[in-house]
Amino acid sequence: AQKVTQAQTEISVVEKEDVTLDCVYETRDTTYYLFWYKQPPSGELVFLIRRNSFDEQNEISGRYSWNFQKSTSSFNFTITASQVVDSAVYFCALRGGSARQLTFGSGTQLTVLP
Amino acid sequence: DGGITQSPKYLFRKEGQNVTLSCEQNLNHDAMYWYRQDPGQGLRLIYYSQIVNDFQKGDIAEGYSVSREKKESFPLTVTSAQKNPTAFYLCASSIGAGATYQQFFGPGTRLTVL
């Protein structure tokens, strides 16, 4: 069985603050893939990143960075110098190598205040 | 422009009526998916199709039906057997059905049953 936990239901920050969204996962597969998606108010999910279980290097893309730690089964997402346009629901998702489907966390609603 | 289209964006139906949600993609993807999203929850898989004329049940298939007669199209019918059909429905596609493939999402259809 697969499970993704996003314990933070809602987070509010003031513009230019850094914010970290937590994601903890469970899987029995040794090969698996982790994803982050952004869902703005329009509703469409926007792909942000994919990481496989064999690559524990942290990744940075502009103001976004991801910290993957297999030892704690976590794949956290940090936004540096947040902006109002970052306001959205962010989903962490997992797909094990043997699984037929993507398992989503319940999402974190991020609100960035001006 | 390549992408996934879902129509309509908002749909209202009376209780007891069947309703079909459209999903079309021009990405030449083999795999397609239907998800349901309820407020404050993550996405849950309803059905998926790895290839034309094939589809499999996801976690919450009861009360739903699909067809995959063409590669580009994967319509979802919400039947009167679905006890609580009001939700946001998202269609997705990927190049293949394997775990490594990123899923691309459509803009969604918000169904309200009165």
Interface residues (C-beta under 8 A of the other chain):
Chain A: V4 Q6 T9 T31 Y32 Y33 F35 Y37 S42 G43 E44 L45 V46 F47 R50 N52 F91 A93 R95 G96 G97 A99 R100 Q101 L102 F104 G105 S106 G107
Chain B: Y33 G40 Q41 G42 L43 R44 L45 Y48 Q56 G58 D59 F88 L90 A92 A97 A99 T100 Q102 Q103 F104 F105 G106 P107 G108 R110
